Amino acid sequence: MKKLLLFIPALVAGLALITTSCDDKNTWDDYTEWRDVNNDWLLQQGALLDENGQAFYNRVVPEWNKSAYVYMHYFNDRSLTKGNLSPLYTSTVSVKYIGRLYNNEPFDSSFNAVDSLFTTKLGSVISGWGIALQDMRVGDSARVVIPYQQGYGSTSTGSIPPYSVLQFDIKLVDIPYYEIKN
């Protein structure tokens, strides 16, 4: 399943070229209820308050796409990771994570691997991961809620239906290759 995170951007682009507008309409119509439930849940998450009446999630919008966003809640005290590296889009990161659908049904986890680390180039995963991880610093742990547009979109992959809002608990363990490519 982890390999899917690597190939999804290419897969989505390829499927977009192959899929006709009629197929898109059928997927849109077939998943109306699922999409509505996911979108309602996403709105609820964006409105969640913590015990102090403050927003539970921060809305993170990347500089490179003002219409994209993810919701993030840090589990750690970020002052303790101040000064640690944050990955670039061209970096390779090592993370621990578990992915769930809106209803808490798990669909993937790095903890299934022997060392529980998943190492990947940041530009090779879904855009929601790229947005979230570029906001994180080594040592940070966060819950990330990803709208379907920054996830797998209208594509079904494995046990993830089209139009799925995704939630990940992610810990950024290391940046083994902090690359800057011109």
Buried (B, 14 or more C-beta within 10 A) or exposed (E): BBEBBBEBBEBBEEBEEEBEEEEEEEBEEEBEEBBEBBBEBBEEBBEEEEEEEEEBBBEBBBEEEEEBBBBBBBEBEBEEBEEBBBBBBBBBBBBBBBBBBBEEEEBBBBEEEEEBBBBBBBBBBBBBBBBBBBBBBBBBBBBBBBBBBBBBBBBBBEEBBBBBBBBBBBBBBBBEBBBEEE
